[in-house]
Each structure stands twice: as structure tokens, then as C-alpha cells.
Amino acid sequence: MNKQTFIQNLIDNQATIFQEYNNCKHRDIPLPDWQEEQQVHHDWRALPLWWIQKPCKPVQKAMPITTELLKDGPGHRATAWVRLLPHSKTPSHRHLDWGNKIILHLPYIVPEGDVGFWVDGKVHRWKVGELFAFNSSQEHYGFNNTDQTRVMLVMEFDETWQDVLKPYMTLSDL
């Protein structure tokens, strides 16, 4: 499948992807490379389909259509549903050790109010269903100053996806 078709399939199948997330009974599965105190310390939680290229079989079984749609696209270092709890933010960070990667967000639940994503000095405000991408080496953090949890599907792609993901990237990436 070509890259443009992959992205279009992702866009076209959002309702099914979101429904599988809603139906999934798994939540807050500890990530293999994190110690429990790190999971508790951060205000975001992940429900991984793949983590560090390893499939998370219980989640994949609960989300078979999503798994099939995503299996041939992202690099799967971090393909996961990520929730950011109310009145919280992630630590500011960069993924310098990942190489030249592009992170793609598919927002599912974006509360009304002050919720967004700071990337390299600019704030992005998500809209449900609108893809958003950025270079993983840029400094970034998410924030959620609302009373509700924010949820999105996060995927990581290598630099060969740059042209296809360019329409969804921040201005500083262009």
C-alpha cells in the first residue's frame, strides 16, 4: 500500500478506530520500558498497540481493525492511545535518540477549553479527527487545563513519510 493511501485509510476509518477504542476494556497497561513510579508520576497514560516495535497482543486483539489499518505504516516505536489527565501536562522533552522521526496525532477526545500542544515555541490546538504531525526531535509537551481527559492515537513514522505528512506538520517543520 502506498503512503498516501495509508493516510487516507486512517482518515476514512476514524469512526471505526474511535469505536474500537471505546469498546476496549484495557486501560493504563504498564509500558514495558517504564518503571511503575514513572507511570504514576506522569499525568499521561498509554494504551499501546505496539511499544518499542513489540505488539501488545491484548490491545491488538481488542482493536483488530485498528491494528490491521496500522500494521504497515508507523515504525511502531510508539503506536498507542495516549490520555492526558485533567489539569496536567507532560514534561517538556525531545526524542533525540529516535533519529529523524515524525509523530502523528489523531485526536479523539479534545475537551473544550485550554488544552493543546506546545512544539518548538508554538501552541497547536487539536480538533477531533484532524491529523497533526511534528518532528520528534523538536522540544514539545502537551497540556490539559480542563476538567476532562484528552485522548488521541499517537504514531511514529520515519523520514520517508515526510512528503505525505507535510500537510499535517507544524509550520516550523516545513
Accessible surface in RSA format (square Angstrom, percent):
REM  Atomic radii and reference values for relative SASA: ProtOr
REM  Chains: A
REM  Algorithm: Lee & Richards
REM  Probe-radius: 1.40
REM  Slices: 20
REM RES _ NUM      All-atoms   Total-Side   Main-Chain    Non-polar    All polar
REM                ABS   REL    ABS   REL    ABS   REL    ABS   REL    ABS   REL
RES MET A   1   152.74  79.1  61.79  40.9  90.95 216.5  77.88  66.2  74.85  99.2
RES ASN A   2    96.30  66.4  81.41  78.7  14.89  35.8  43.70 105.2  52.59  50.8
RES LYS A   3    68.29  33.3  65.46  40.2   2.83   6.7  38.13  34.3  30.16  32.1
RES GLN A   4    98.16  54.9  96.79  70.7   1.37   3.3  53.06 112.9  45.10  34.2
RES THR A   5    58.00  41.2  54.42  55.2   3.58   8.5  38.37  51.5  19.62  29.7
RES PHE A   6     7.00   3.5   6.30   3.9   0.70   1.8   6.30   3.8   0.70   2.0
RES ILE A   7     0.45   0.3   0.45   0.3   0.00   0.0   0.45   0.3   0.00   0.0
RES GLN A   8    78.76  44.0  78.70  57.5   0.06   0.1  33.66  71.6  45.10  34.2
RES ASN A   9    41.09  28.3  41.09  39.7   0.00   0.0   3.40   8.2  37.68  36.4
RES LEU A  10     2.13   1.2   1.30   0.9   0.83   2.1   1.74   1.2   0.40   1.1
RES ILE A  11    54.29  30.9  46.93  35.0   7.36  17.7  46.93  33.8   7.36  20.0
RES ASP A  12    96.18  67.4  59.98  59.7  36.19  85.6  26.86  63.2  69.31  69.1
RES ASN A  13    44.44  30.6  42.40  41.0   2.05   4.9   2.05   4.9  42.40  41.0
RES GLN A  14    27.33  15.3  26.92  19.7   0.41   1.0  11.03  23.5  16.29  12.4
RES ALA A  15    82.11  75.5  67.90 104.8  14.21  32.3  74.34 104.7   7.78  20.6
RES THR A  16    47.70  33.9  43.39  44.0   4.31  10.3  17.17  23.1  30.52  46.1
RES ILE A  17     0.00   0.0   0.00   0.0   0.00   0.0   0.00   0.0   0.00   0.0
RES PHE A  18    21.86  10.9  21.86  13.5   0.00   0.0  21.86  13.3   0.00   0.0
RES GLN A  19    92.91  52.0  91.71  67.0   1.20   2.8  36.86  78.5  56.05  42.5
RES GLU A  20    16.68   9.6  16.36  12.4   0.32   0.8  13.71  26.5   2.97   2.4
RES TYR A  21     8.38   3.9   8.38   4.8   0.00   0.0   5.81   4.4   2.57   3.2
RES ASN A  22    74.61  51.5  51.62  49.9  22.99  55.4  15.93  38.3  58.68  56.7
RES ASN A  23    85.67  59.1  73.62  71.1  12.05  29.0  23.55  56.7  62.12  60.0
RES CYS A  24     5.68   4.3   0.00   0.0   5.68  13.4   1.23   3.1   4.46   4.8
RES LYS A  25   184.24  89.9 155.85  95.6  28.39  67.6 115.09 103.6  69.14  73.7
RES HIS A  26    64.14  35.1  58.72  40.8   5.42  13.9  35.39  36.5  28.75  33.5
RES ARG A  27    90.68  38.1  69.62  35.5  21.06  50.2  38.57  52.7  52.11  31.6
RES ASP A  28    62.59  43.8  45.70  45.5  16.90  40.0  21.07  49.6  41.52  41.4
RES ILE A  29    40.19  22.9  38.30  28.5   1.89   4.5  39.82  28.7   0.36   1.0
RES PRO A  30    82.60  60.2  73.05  66.6   9.55  34.7  73.38  60.6   9.22  57.3
RES LEU A  31     3.02   1.7   0.36   0.3   2.66   6.7   0.36   0.3   2.66   7.1
RES PRO A  32    96.34  70.2  54.14  49.4  42.20 153.4  67.16  55.4  29.18 181.3
RES ASP A  33    80.54  56.4  47.13  46.9  33.42  79.0  34.10  80.3  46.44  46.3
RES TRP A  34    53.94  21.6  37.78  18.3  16.16  37.9  22.52  12.0  31.42  51.0
RES GLN A  35   115.67  64.7 109.82  80.3   5.84  13.9  40.00  85.1  75.67  57.4
RES GLU A  36   107.32  61.6  99.16  75.0   8.16  19.4  60.86 117.7  46.46  37.9
RES GLU A  37   110.03  63.2 101.18  76.5   8.85  21.1  64.91 125.6  45.12  36.8
RES GLN A  38    79.27  44.3  77.83  56.9   1.44   3.4  21.04  44.8  58.23  44.2
RES GLN A  39    15.08   8.4  14.84  10.8   0.24   0.6   9.62  20.5   5.46   4.1
RES VAL A  40    99.31  65.3  88.49  80.1  10.82  26.1  88.99  77.3  10.31  28.0
RES HIS A  41   137.11  74.9 115.46  80.3  21.66  55.4  73.34  75.6  63.77  74.2
RES HIS A  42    33.27  18.2  30.68  21.3   2.59   6.6  13.41  13.8  19.86  23.1
RES ASP A  43    53.38  37.4  52.42  52.2   0.96   2.3   0.61   1.4  52.77  52.6
RES TRP A  44    35.86  14.4  35.59  17.2   0.27   0.6  30.08  16.0   5.78   9.4
RES ARG A  45    44.58  18.7  43.69  22.3   0.89   2.1   5.15   7.0  39.43  23.9
RES ALA A  46     2.91   2.7   0.09   0.1   2.83   6.4   1.19   1.7   1.72   4.6
RES LEU A  47     5.61   3.1   4.98   3.6   0.62   1.6   4.98   3.5   0.62   1.7
RES PRO A  48     2.33   1.7   2.33   2.1   0.00   0.0   2.33   1.9   0.00   0.0
RES LEU A  49     0.00   0.0   0.00   0.0   0.00   0.0   0.00   0.0   0.00   0.0
RES TRP A  50    23.49   9.4  23.49  11.4   0.00   0.0   9.23   4.9  14.26  23.1
RES TRP A  51    26.52  10.6  26.23  12.7   0.28   0.7  26.07  13.9   0.44   0.7
RES ILE A  52    58.56  33.3  55.39  41.3   3.17   7.6  55.39  39.9   3.17   8.6
RES GLN A  53   102.63  57.4  83.92  61.3  18.71  44.5  46.71  99.4  55.93  42.4
RES LYS A  54   135.49  66.1 133.43  81.9   2.06   4.9  82.14  73.9  53.34  56.8
RES PRO A  55    59.58  43.4  43.50  39.7  16.07  58.4  43.50  35.9  16.07  99.9
RES CYS A  56    21.45  16.2  15.65  17.5   5.79  13.6  10.70  27.1  10.75  11.6
RES LYS A  57   135.53  66.1 132.08  81.0   3.45   8.2  87.09  78.4  48.43  51.6
RES PRO A  58    68.74  50.1  59.71  54.4   9.03  32.8  67.17  55.5   1.56   9.7
RES VAL A  59     0.00   0.0   0.00   0.0   0.00   0.0   0.00   0.0   0.00   0.0
RES GLN A  60    20.25  11.3  17.24  12.6   3.01   7.2   6.66  14.2  13.59  10.3
RES LYS A  61   176.36  86.0 154.16  94.6  22.20  52.9 106.93  96.2  69.44  74.0
RES ALA A  62    36.90  33.9  13.81  21.3  23.08  52.5  25.17  35.5  11.72  31.1
RES MET A  63     0.00   0.0   0.00   0.0   0.00   0.0   0.00   0.0   0.00   0.0
RES PRO A  64    76.94  56.1  68.69  62.6   8.25  30.0  71.88  59.3   5.06  31.5
RES ILE A  65    85.02  48.4  82.58  61.5   2.44   5.9  85.02  61.2   0.00   0.0
RES THR A  66     0.00   0.0   0.00   0.0   0.00   0.0   0.00   0.0   0.00   0.0
RES THR A  67    21.54  15.3  21.54  21.8   0.00   0.0  21.54  28.9   0.00   0.0
RES GLU A  68   103.48  59.4  94.70  71.6   8.77  20.9  46.60  90.1  56.88  46.4
RES LEU A  69    33.95  18.9  24.62  17.6   9.32  23.4  27.96  19.6   5.99  16.1
RES LEU A  70     0.00   0.0   0.00   0.0   0.00   0.0   0.00   0.0   0.00   0.0
RES LYS A  71    95.42  46.5  80.55  49.4  14.86  35.4  37.84  34.1  57.57  61.3
RES ASP A  72   106.43  74.6  75.64  75.3  30.79  72.8  30.45  71.7  75.98  75.8
RES GLY A  73    11.04  13.6   0.00   N/A  11.04  13.6   0.00   0.0  11.04  24.7
RES PRO A  74     7.40   5.4   0.00   0.0   7.40  26.9   0.00   0.0   7.40  46.0
RES GLY A  75    35.33  43.6   0.00   N/A  35.33  43.6  27.13  74.5   8.20  18.4
RES HIS A  76    17.74   9.7  17.74  12.3   0.00   0.0  17.74  18.3   0.00   0.0
RES ARG A  77    68.71  28.9  67.84  34.6   0.88   2.1   4.68   6.4  64.03  38.8
RES ALA A  78    10.36   9.5  10.19  15.7   0.17   0.4  10.19  14.4   0.17   0.4
RES THR A  79     0.00   0.0   0.00   0.0   0.00   0.0   0.00   0.0   0.00   0.0
RES ALA A  80     1.06   1.0   1.06   1.6   0.00   0.0   1.06   1.5   0.00   0.0
RES TRP A  81     0.27   0.1   0.02   0.0   0.25   0.6   0.02   0.0   0.25   0.4
RES VAL A  82    18.31  12.0  18.31  16.6   0.00   0.0  18.31  15.9   0.00   0.0
RES ARG A  83    45.26  19.0  45.26  23.1   0.00   0.0   6.05   8.3  39.21  23.8
RES LEU A  84     0.00   0.0   0.00   0.0   0.00   0.0   0.00   0.0   0.00   0.0
RES LEU A  85    49.11  27.3  49.11  35.1   0.00   0.0  49.11  34.5   0.00   0.0
RES PRO A  86    46.27  33.7  34.98  31.9  11.29  41.0  34.98  28.9  11.29  70.2
RES HIS A  87   118.69  64.9  90.90  63.2  27.79  71.1  73.80  76.1  44.88  52.2
RES SER A  88    11.57   9.8   2.09   2.8   9.48  21.8  11.35  24.2   0.22   0.3
RES LYS A  89   106.24  51.8  95.04  58.3  11.20  26.7  59.27  53.3  46.97  50.0
RES THR A  90    13.34   9.5  13.10  13.3   0.24   0.6  11.93  16.0   1.41   2.1
RES PRO A  91    60.54  44.1  50.48  46.0  10.07  36.6  59.98  49.5   0.57   3.5
RES SER A  92    52.29  44.2  25.98  34.7  26.31  60.6  25.66  54.6  26.63  37.3
RES HIS A  93    65.16  35.6  56.51  39.3   8.65  22.1  53.34  55.0  11.82  13.8
RES ARG A  94   115.79  48.6  92.57  47.2  23.22  55.3  16.06  21.9  99.73  60.4
RES HIS A  95    35.01  19.1  34.64  24.1   0.37   0.9  21.25  21.9  13.75  16.0
RES LEU A  96   124.12  69.1 101.53  72.6  22.59  56.8 102.43  71.9  21.69  58.4
RES ASP A  97   117.55  82.3  80.60  80.2  36.95  87.4  51.61 121.5  65.93  65.8
RES TRP A  98    35.35  14.2  25.46  12.3   9.89  23.2  21.63  11.5  13.72  22.3
RES GLY A  99    42.46  52.4   0.00   N/A  42.46  52.4  39.10 107.3   3.35   7.5
RES ASN A 100    76.65  52.9  64.51  62.3  12.14  29.2  28.85  69.4  47.80  46.2
RES LYS A 101    48.76  23.8  48.76  29.9   0.00   0.0  13.58  12.2  35.18  37.5
RES ILE A 102     1.16   0.7   1.16   0.9   0.00   0.0   1.16   0.8   0.00   0.0
RES ILE A 103     7.17   4.1   7.17   5.3   0.00   0.0   7.17   5.2   0.00   0.0
RES LEU A 104     0.00   0.0   0.00   0.0   0.00   0.0   0.00   0.0   0.00   0.0
RES HIS A 105     9.18   5.0   9.18   6.4   0.00   0.0   2.18   2.3   7.00   8.1
RES LEU A 106     0.00   0.0   0.00   0.0   0.00   0.0   0.00   0.0   0.00   0.0
RES PRO A 107     0.00   0.0   0.00   0.0   0.00   0.0   0.00   0.0   0.00   0.0
RES TYR A 108    36.51  17.0  31.55  17.9   4.97  12.9  15.75  11.8  20.77  25.6
RES ILE A 109    69.63  39.6  67.39  50.2   2.24   5.4  69.63  50.1   0.00   0.0
RES VAL A 110    32.70  21.5  11.20  10.1  21.50  51.8  11.27   9.8  21.43  58.1
RES PRO A 111     8.06   5.9   0.65   0.6   7.41  26.9   4.60   3.8   3.47  21.6
RES GLU A 112   167.76  96.3 148.16 112.1  19.59  46.6  68.93 133.3  98.82  80.7
RES GLY A 113    59.80  73.7   0.00   N/A  59.80  73.7  35.68  97.9  24.12  54.0
RES ASP A 114    65.04  45.6  57.00  56.7   8.04  19.0  30.27  71.2  34.77  34.7
RES VAL A 115     4.60   3.0   3.21   2.9   1.39   3.3   3.21   2.8   1.39   3.8
RES GLY A 116     0.00   0.0   0.00   N/A   0.00   0.0   0.00   0.0   0.00   0.0
RES PHE A 117    12.45   6.2  12.45   7.7   0.00   0.0  12.45   7.5   0.00   0.0
RES TRP A 118    55.54  22.3  55.54  26.9   0.00   0.0  38.36  20.5  17.18  27.9
RES VAL A 119     1.34   0.9   0.94   0.9   0.40   1.0   0.94   0.8   0.40   1.1
RES ASP A 120    68.67  48.1  53.11  52.9  15.55  36.8   3.04   7.1  65.63  65.5
RES GLY A 121    54.23  66.9   0.00   N/A  54.23  66.9  23.61  64.8  30.61  68.6
RES LYS A 122    95.77  46.7  90.86  55.8   4.91  11.7  72.35  65.1  23.42  24.9
RES VAL A 123    74.64  49.1  42.93  38.9  31.71  76.4  43.25  37.6  31.39  85.1
RES HIS A 124    55.51  30.3  51.73  36.0   3.78   9.7  36.65  37.8  18.86  21.9
RES ARG A 125   122.20  51.3 110.76  56.5  11.44  27.2  59.97  82.0  62.23  37.7
RES TRP A 126     8.94   3.6   0.00   0.0   8.94  21.0   0.21   0.1   8.72  14.2
RES LYS A 127   127.24  62.1 121.87  74.8   5.37  12.8  71.88  64.7  55.36  59.0
RES VAL A 128    83.91  55.2  61.19  55.4  22.72  54.7  61.19  53.2  22.72  61.6
RES GLY A 129    16.61  20.5   0.00   N/A  16.61  20.5   8.30  22.8   8.31  18.6
RES GLU A 130    98.30  56.4  93.41  70.7   4.89  11.6  38.22  73.9  60.07  49.0
RES LEU A 131    16.53   9.2   0.95   0.7  15.57  39.1   0.95   0.7  15.57  41.9
RES PHE A 132     6.06   3.0   5.87   3.6   0.19   0.5   6.06   3.7   0.00   0.0
RES ALA A 133     0.00   0.0   0.00   0.0   0.00   0.0   0.00   0.0   0.00   0.0
RES PHE A 134     1.35   0.7   1.35   0.8   0.00   0.0   1.35   0.8   0.00   0.0
RES ASN A 135    29.13  20.1  29.13  28.1   0.00   0.0   3.31   8.0  25.82  25.0
RES SER A 136     0.00   0.0   0.00   0.0   0.00   0.0   0.00   0.0   0.00   0.0
RES SER A 137    35.20  29.7  33.82  45.1   1.38   3.2  15.34  32.7  19.86  27.8
RES GLN A 138    20.40  11.4  18.25  13.3   2.15   5.1  16.00  34.1   4.40   3.3
RES GLU A 139    56.59  32.5  56.59  42.8   0.00   0.0   6.50  12.6  50.09  40.9
RES HIS A 140     5.28   2.9   5.28   3.7   0.00   0.0   3.11   3.2   2.18   2.5
RES TYR A 141    44.43  20.7  44.31  25.2   0.12   0.3  12.92   9.7  31.51  38.8
RES GLY A 142     1.06   1.3   0.00   N/A   1.06   1.3   0.73   2.0   0.33   0.7
RES PHE A 143    22.53  11.3  22.53  14.0   0.00   0.0  22.53  13.7   0.00   0.0
RES ASN A 144     0.00   0.0   0.00   0.0   0.00   0.0   0.00   0.0   0.00   0.0
RES ASN A 145    77.48  53.4  60.16  58.1  17.31  41.7  16.18  38.9  61.30  59.2
RES THR A 146    12.76   9.1   6.46   6.5   6.30  15.0  12.76  17.1   0.00   0.0
RES ASP A 147   118.02  82.7  93.75  93.3  24.27  57.4  33.39  78.6  84.64  84.4
RES GLN A 148   108.99  60.9 104.91  76.7   4.09   9.7  32.89  70.0  76.10  57.7
RES THR A 149    36.23  25.8  30.02  30.4   6.21  14.8  14.87  20.0  21.36  32.3
RES ARG A 150     8.36   3.5   8.36   4.3   0.00   0.0   0.00   0.0   8.36   5.1
RES VAL A 151     4.16   2.7   4.16   3.8   0.00   0.0   4.16   3.6   0.00   0.0
RES MET A 152     1.03   0.5   1.03   0.7   0.00   0.0   0.00   0.0   1.03   1.4
RES LEU A 153     0.00   0.0   0.00   0.0   0.00   0.0   0.00   0.0   0.00   0.0
RES VAL A 154    21.13  13.9  21.13  19.1   0.00   0.0  21.13  18.4   0.00   0.0
RES MET A 155     0.00   0.0   0.00   0.0   0.00   0.0   0.00   0.0   0.00   0.0
RES GLU A 156     2.91   1.7   2.91   2.2   0.00   0.0   0.80   1.6   2.11   1.7
RES PHE A 157     0.38   0.2   0.00   0.0   0.38   1.0   0.38   0.2   0.00   0.0
RES ASP A 158    51.46  36.0  49.45  49.2   2.01   4.8   9.37  22.1  42.09  42.0
RES GLU A 159    86.32  49.6  78.55  59.4   7.77  18.5  31.67  61.3  54.65  44.6
RES THR A 160    81.42  57.9  57.80  58.6  23.62  56.3  62.69  84.2  18.73  28.3
RES TRP A 161    17.36   7.0  17.36   8.4   0.00   0.0   8.06   4.3   9.30  15.1
RES GLN A 162    55.83  31.2  55.70  40.7   0.13   0.3  23.67  50.4  32.16  24.4
RES ASP A 163   118.65  83.1 103.94 103.5  14.70  34.8  33.41  78.6  85.23  85.0
RES VAL A 164    25.03  16.5  19.92  18.0   5.11  12.3  23.49  20.4   1.53   4.2
RES LEU A 165     0.00   0.0   0.00   0.0   0.00   0.0   0.00   0.0   0.00   0.0
RES LYS A 166    96.53  47.1  93.95  57.6   2.58   6.2  38.53  34.7  58.00  61.8
RES PRO A 167   104.54  76.2  61.98  56.5  42.56 154.7  75.34  62.2  29.20 181.5
RES TYR A 168    53.15  24.8  44.75  25.5   8.40  21.9  32.47  24.4  20.68  25.5
RES MET A 169    16.78   8.7   1.45   1.0  15.33  36.5   1.65   1.4  15.13  20.1
RES THR A 170    16.32  11.6   8.84   9.0   7.47  17.8  16.32  21.9   0.00   0.0
RES LEU A 171   135.07  75.2 121.00  86.6  14.06  35.3 121.16  85.1  13.91  37.4
RES SER A 172    47.25  39.9  13.39  17.9  33.86  78.0  22.70  48.3  24.54  34.4
RES ASP A 173    22.52  15.8   3.60   3.6  18.92  44.7   6.42  15.1  16.10  16.1
RES LEU A 174   110.31  61.4  52.89  37.8  57.42 144.3  75.55  53.1  34.76  93.5
END  Absolute sums over single chains surface
CHAIN  1 A     8588.9       6996.6       1592.2       4633.3       3955.5
END  Absolute sums over all chains
TOTAL          8588.9       6996.6       1592.2       4633.3       3955.5
